[in-house]
Amino acid sequence: MLQFSTNVLRHSAQWTTNEEMSMQITGFPAHAVLNVNEGYEVLHFVNRYMAYRGWFSEITFNKIESVLKTRIPFGITTHKDIKEWLDANFKR
């Protein structure tokens, strides 16, 4: 599985969340809220989502990051809900 690192992120982010805690989340749990302003949370979510879809392009990574920051509707906050929204609405 290809893993992108922090240097691929294009949007501004906070770095207050512990990276190890972000890495401990597996799959797309319905109880975990994704803070799209936290760099490590976005990084690891996008890496997991791309692995789930079988995608490997840095361009696609950046598009998903942009969608998370600008297009996810208000109220869609959990990993599960965001994954489902991306499945239905994201076209690479």
C-alpha atoms as an extended CHARMM CRD file, in Angstrom:
* protein
*
        92  EXT
         1         1  MET       CA              0.0000000000        0.0000000000        0.0000000000  PROA      1               0.0000000000
         2         2  LEU       CA              1.4140000000        3.3480000000       -1.0590000000  PROA      2               0.0000000000
         3         3  GLN       CA              1.6130000000        5.8450000000        1.8140000000  PROA      3               0.0000000000
         4         4  PHE       CA              1.8880000000        9.5440000000        1.0960000000  PROA      4               0.0000000000
         5         5  SER       CA              3.6270000000       11.7630000000        3.6410000000  PROA      5               0.0000000000
         6         6  THR       CA              3.0290000000       15.2530000000        4.9990000000  PROA      6               0.0000000000
         7         7  ASN       CA              4.9500000000       16.9240000000        2.1750000000  PROA      7               0.0000000000
         8         8  VAL       CA              2.1230000000       15.9980000000       -0.2390000000  PROA      8               0.0000000000
         9         9  LEU       CA             -0.5220000000       18.0000000000        1.6620000000  PROA      9               0.0000000000
        10        10  ARG       CA             -1.3720000000       21.2460000000       -0.1210000000  PROA      10              0.0000000000
        11        11  HSD       CA             -3.8670000000       22.8920000000        2.2490000000  PROA      11              0.0000000000
        12        12  SER       CA             -2.9690000000       24.5550000000        5.5100000000  PROA      12              0.0000000000
        13        13  ALA       CA             -3.3960000000       22.3780000000        8.5640000000  PROA      13              0.0000000000
        14        14  GLN       CA             -2.9650000000       22.2880000000       12.2930000000  PROA      14              0.0000000000
        15        15  TRP       CA             -0.5830000000       19.7470000000       13.7500000000  PROA      15              0.0000000000
        16        16  THR       CA             -1.9320000000       19.3840000000       17.2830000000  PROA      16              0.0000000000
        17        17  THR       CA             -3.2430000000       15.8150000000       16.9480000000  PROA      17              0.0000000000
        18        18  ASN       CA             -0.7380000000       13.1090000000       17.7810000000  PROA      18              0.0000000000
        19        19  GLU       CA              0.2890000000       11.2170000000       14.6350000000  PROA      19              0.0000000000
        20        20  GLU       CA              0.3050000000        7.8410000000       16.3950000000  PROA      20              0.0000000000
        21        21  MET       CA             -3.3070000000        8.3310000000       17.4940000000  PROA      21              0.0000000000
        22        22  SER       CA             -4.3280000000        9.1620000000       13.9220000000  PROA      22              0.0000000000
        23        23  MET       CA             -2.5670000000        6.0520000000       12.6560000000  PROA      23              0.0000000000
        24        24  GLN       CA             -4.4040000000        3.8090000000       15.1340000000  PROA      24              0.0000000000
        25        25  ILE       CA             -7.7350000000        4.3490000000       13.3870000000  PROA      25              0.0000000000
        26        26  THR       CA             -8.4160000000        1.4870000000       11.0170000000  PROA      26              0.0000000000
        27        27  GLY       CA            -11.1110000000        1.2640000000        8.4130000000  PROA      27              0.0000000000
        28        28  PHE       CA            -13.8280000000        3.8920000000        8.4520000000  PROA      28              0.0000000000
        29        29  PRO       CA            -15.4610000000        3.8090000000       11.9030000000  PROA      29              0.0000000000
        30        30  ALA       CA            -18.8560000000        5.3860000000       12.4760000000  PROA      30              0.0000000000
        31        31  HSD       CA            -17.8130000000        6.6700000000       15.9160000000  PROA      31              0.0000000000
        32        32  ALA       CA            -14.6320000000        8.5450000000       14.8880000000  PROA      32              0.0000000000
        33        33  VAL       CA            -14.9830000000       12.1680000000       13.8060000000  PROA      33              0.0000000000
        34        34  LEU       CA            -12.5020000000       13.4000000000       11.1870000000  PROA      34              0.0000000000
        35        35  ASN       CA            -11.1470000000       16.8850000000       11.8610000000  PROA      35              0.0000000000
        36        36  VAL       CA            -10.3640000000       18.1340000000        8.3470000000  PROA      36              0.0000000000
        37        37  ASN       CA             -8.1910000000       20.8940000000        9.8060000000  PROA      37              0.0000000000
        38        38  GLU       CA             -5.7630000000       18.4410000000       11.4350000000  PROA      38              0.0000000000
        39        39  GLY       CA             -2.9290000000       17.4730000000        9.1170000000  PROA      39              0.0000000000
        40        40  TYR       CA             -2.2530000000       13.9690000000       10.4260000000  PROA      40              0.0000000000
        41        41  GLU       CA             -5.9380000000       13.0750000000       10.5190000000  PROA      41              0.0000000000
        42        42  VAL       CA             -6.3990000000       14.1440000000        6.8820000000  PROA      42              0.0000000000
        43        43  LEU       CA             -3.1550000000       12.4840000000        5.7920000000  PROA      43              0.0000000000
        44        44  HSD       CA             -4.0210000000        9.1040000000        7.2720000000  PROA      44              0.0000000000
        45        45  PHE       CA             -7.6860000000        9.2160000000        6.2230000000  PROA      45              0.0000000000
        46        46  VAL       CA             -6.7870000000        9.9730000000        2.5940000000  PROA      46              0.0000000000
        47        47  ASN       CA             -4.1030000000        7.2590000000        2.5990000000  PROA      47              0.0000000000
        48        48  ARG       CA             -6.6620000000        4.7280000000        3.8990000000  PROA      48              0.0000000000
        49        49  TYR       CA             -9.3290000000        5.8470000000        1.4430000000  PROA      49              0.0000000000
        50        50  MET       CA             -6.9680000000        5.6250000000       -1.5170000000  PROA      50              0.0000000000
        51        51  ALA       CA             -5.8490000000        2.1270000000       -0.4590000000  PROA      51              0.0000000000
        52        52  TYR       CA             -9.5130000000        1.1100000000       -0.1720000000  PROA      52              0.0000000000
        53        53  ARG       CA            -10.1510000000        2.3650000000       -3.7200000000  PROA      53              0.0000000000
        54        54  GLY       CA             -6.8700000000        1.0390000000       -5.1300000000  PROA      54              0.0000000000
        55        55  TRP       CA             -5.6830000000        4.4740000000       -6.1930000000  PROA      55              0.0000000000
        56        56  PHE       CA             -2.0230000000        5.5380000000       -6.1510000000  PROA      56              0.0000000000
        57        57  SER       CA             -1.7650000000        8.9740000000       -7.8090000000  PROA      57              0.0000000000
        58        58  GLU       CA             -0.5010000000       12.0170000000       -5.9280000000  PROA      58              0.0000000000
        59        59  ILE       CA             -2.8810000000       14.1380000000       -8.0160000000  PROA      59              0.0000000000
        60        60  THR       CA             -5.8200000000       12.0720000000       -6.7530000000  PROA      60              0.0000000000
        61        61  PHE       CA             -4.5200000000       12.4420000000       -3.1910000000  PROA      61              0.0000000000
        62        62  ASN       CA             -4.5140000000       16.2330000000       -3.5780000000  PROA      62              0.0000000000
        63        63  LYS       CA             -8.0110000000       16.2320000000       -5.0950000000  PROA      63              0.0000000000
        64        64  ILE       CA             -9.3950000000       14.2230000000       -2.1790000000  PROA      64              0.0000000000
        65        65  GLU       CA             -7.6690000000       16.5360000000        0.2850000000  PROA      65              0.0000000000
        66        66  SER       CA             -9.2550000000       19.5420000000       -1.4470000000  PROA      66              0.0000000000
        67        67  VAL       CA            -12.6830000000       17.9120000000       -1.3740000000  PROA      67              0.0000000000
        68        68  LEU       CA            -12.3340000000       17.2640000000        2.3530000000  PROA      68              0.0000000000
        69        69  LYS       CA            -11.4420000000       20.8990000000        2.9750000000  PROA      69              0.0000000000
        70        70  THR       CA            -13.9710000000       22.5460000000        0.6450000000  PROA      70              0.0000000000
        71        71  ARG       CA            -16.8790000000       20.3190000000       -0.4160000000  PROA      71              0.0000000000
        72        72  ILE       CA            -17.9250000000       17.9110000000        2.3410000000  PROA      72              0.0000000000
        73        73  PRO       CA            -21.3960000000       19.0530000000        3.4660000000  PROA      73              0.0000000000
        74        74  PHE       CA            -21.8860000000       20.3510000000        6.9800000000  PROA      74              0.0000000000
        75        75  GLY       CA            -22.9200000000       17.5540000000        9.3160000000  PROA      75              0.0000000000
        76        76  ILE       CA            -20.9490000000       14.8160000000        7.5470000000  PROA      76              0.0000000000
        77        77  THR       CA            -18.1490000000       14.3590000000       10.0390000000  PROA      77              0.0000000000
        78        78  THR       CA            -17.4330000000       10.7020000000       10.8120000000  PROA      78              0.0000000000
        79        79  HSD       CA            -14.9600000000        8.5770000000        8.9060000000  PROA      79              0.0000000000
        80        80  LYS       CA            -17.7950000000        6.2880000000        7.7940000000  PROA      80              0.0000000000
        81        81  ASP       CA            -20.0420000000        9.1220000000        6.5870000000  PROA      81              0.0000000000
        82        82  ILE       CA            -17.2020000000       10.8800000000        4.7680000000  PROA      82              0.0000000000
        83        83  LYS       CA            -16.1720000000        7.6250000000        3.0650000000  PROA      83              0.0000000000
        84        84  GLU       CA            -19.7600000000        7.0340000000        1.9450000000  PROA      84              0.0000000000
        85        85  TRP       CA            -20.0660000000       10.6140000000        0.6990000000  PROA      85              0.0000000000
        86        86  LEU       CA            -16.7980000000       10.3080000000       -1.2520000000  PROA      86              0.0000000000
        87        87  ASP       CA            -17.9500000000        6.9590000000       -2.7130000000  PROA      87              0.0000000000
        88        88  ALA       CA            -21.1130000000        8.6210000000       -4.0050000000  PROA      88              0.0000000000
        89        89  ASN       CA            -19.7520000000       12.0180000000       -5.0520000000  PROA      89              0.0000000000
        90        90  PHE       CA            -16.0140000000       11.9600000000       -5.7400000000  PROA      90              0.0000000000
        91        91  LYS       CA            -14.9060000000       11.4780000000       -9.3220000000  PROA      91              0.0000000000
        92        92  ARG       CA            -11.1840000000       11.4430000000       -9.9210000000  PROA      92              0.0000000000
